[in-house]
Amino acid sequence: MHWALEVVIVPVSDVDRAKSFYADQLGFAVDHDTVINDDARIVQLTPPGSGCSIVIGKGVVPQMPPGSLKGLQLVVPDLRRARAELVGRGVEVSEIQVVGENPRPVPDPLDNVGFIHFADPDGNAWAVQQISARA
């Protein structure tokens, strides 16, 4: 059985502001922006190269307060380049952090253990990890 995580709901307070952040600053593709009625709107965005999308909107998940999602993680093959892109797009992002020791020999010392962090305008927290090759 193949199981695929394909959508994560991210609670936001202002759909247009969040859509702009994810699309314009992070470079996520806008898959669709659907207004169902005055109380419901769904915007689906997908990170470049990802099989999993995020959904932001109005009336999507009322029990999740805006900014309450922590620990979302993206993976990139080149953390230095990813950080430079985010900084160039105006995203407030942490310096590169090394967490622990690499579990196996790799060509780049940031593989598996290199991370950067940022938050969206509501405070939903993201990490970006470098993995350039998988075992």
N, C-alpha and C positions, 0 to 999 in steps of 0.2 A: 504494500500500500504506500503510495506517495502522498505525503502531506505537504502542502505549501501554504505558508503565511502570505497572504496577498494584500491585506488592507489593515492599517492601524488607524484608529480614530484619534485625532489630536484635538483636544478641547481648546477653543479660542473665544475671545470676547468680541472681536471685530473681524468678520470674515474677509472683507476687502483688504484690510491691513495685513492679515495673515497670508492671504493669497499673494499679495505683492511681495511679502518677505520670502515665501517659499519659491515662488516663480522667478521673481526678478533678482533677489539677492542670492538664493541658493541654487538657482538654475533648474528647479524641478519642472517637469513638463506638466501643463494643465491638461489633464485627460478629459475632464468635463466640468461644467459649472451649471448645475441644474436648480432652477427655482421651482419648487413644488407648489408653494403657496406663500402667503405673507409670513407664516411662522416656520417655514422649512426651506432650507437651501443646502445643497450638497456640492462641495467642490472636491474633486479627486485630483491629486498631484502625484507624480512619480519621479523619484530621483533618477538621474541619468544612469542607465545600465541596470536598474533594479527590477526585480520581479515583484516587489512589494510596494504598494502605494500608500499614501496617507489620505485621509478624508478629514476635511475641516468643514464647518458649516453652522447653520442655525437650526435648532430643533433636532440635532443629531443624537446627542447623548446628554440629556439635561443633568444627570446625576454626577457628571464629571466637571468640576469647576475649571474654568480657563486657567491654564498654567500648571495644572496638577499632574501632568504626565512627565515623568522623570525617567532617565535611563534609556532613551531611544538611542540606537547605535547604527551608524553608517560605517562601511568598510571601504577603504580606498587602497590602491596599490602604491601611491606616493603621497605620504602625509605632508611633506614639505610643500609640494605643489598644491595640494588641496587647501592647506592653510593660506598660501599666497593668494589663491583664487578667492577665498572667502574674505580675506582682508581687502582685496581689490574691489570687492562688491559691497564693501561697507559693513560687513558682519563683524560684530565684536566677538572675537574668538581668543581662546587662551593660547599661551605659548605651548609648544610641544612638550609633553610630559612622558617620561618613561616609567612604566609601572611594572616593577619586578624585573626578573632576568629572563632572557629569551629561552624558551624551552628546548630549542634545537638550533643547530648552526644554520644561519641564513646569510645571504649576501648583504643585506642591509640591517644594521643593528636596531632599526625601528620596527622591523617586522614583528608582529604579534604583540609588542609591548609599547608601541608608540601611540599616543592619544592626543587629541585636542578636544576642547569642549566649547559649546556655545548654547545660547537659548534663543527662542523666538520672542517676539514682542510681549507675549503673555507670560513668559517664564518657563514654558515647556523646555526641558533640558535634553540636549543631544550630546553624544560623544561620537568622535570619528576615530577609528582605529586603522592602522596600516597593516594590511596583509597583502603582500605582493605575490605569494605563492602558497598553495595549500599542500599539505602532506598527502 
